[in-house]
Amino acid sequence: MTNKEKFQLVENYIIEHQNDYYRLAFSYVKNKENALDIIQDSIFKALNSIDRLEEERYIKTWFYRIVVNTAIDFIRKHGRMQAMDDDILHTFLPEQHDLEKDYDLYEAIDHLNEPYKTIIVLRFFEDLKIDEIAEIQHENSNTIKTRLYTALRKLRINMEEKVEL
């Protein structure tokens, strides 16, 4: 496949899945403008490194990796972002049950260290499989499973502490 064909393939793929990638970026920074900046930077990085995409079947994990790494770099450069505005929060939460409990969950996820937060977001918000997450993170599937269980345990402990308060 030529670089021109790869370019067209990546362009079409990003357009088709733009909402997924925006949601992923937003889950890191909780801010529309910053999420859009992350997506823009990710697209730029992807198109500049198009020759690294070896096979079409890897496009999903390849671009997820770029977005996740760009979001993490953004956070490192700019520090933690502002809390999510209530109006925005309502658009991302299910319309059911206790919004305060959901907010506590999102806040607890936000305070996880990067490898744990990334795994939780990719697994439960982006509905990726363990093998896909392992490929994105350049890790063994067993390592991802261990980190996932550790992250869930940390979340449970954090949420139980909030309930006790």
Summary of the structure (lengths in Angstrom):
residues: 165
radius of gyration: 16.7
end to end distance: 58.0
largest distance: 58.9
contacts: 457
relative contact order: 0.11
helix: 80%
strand: 0%
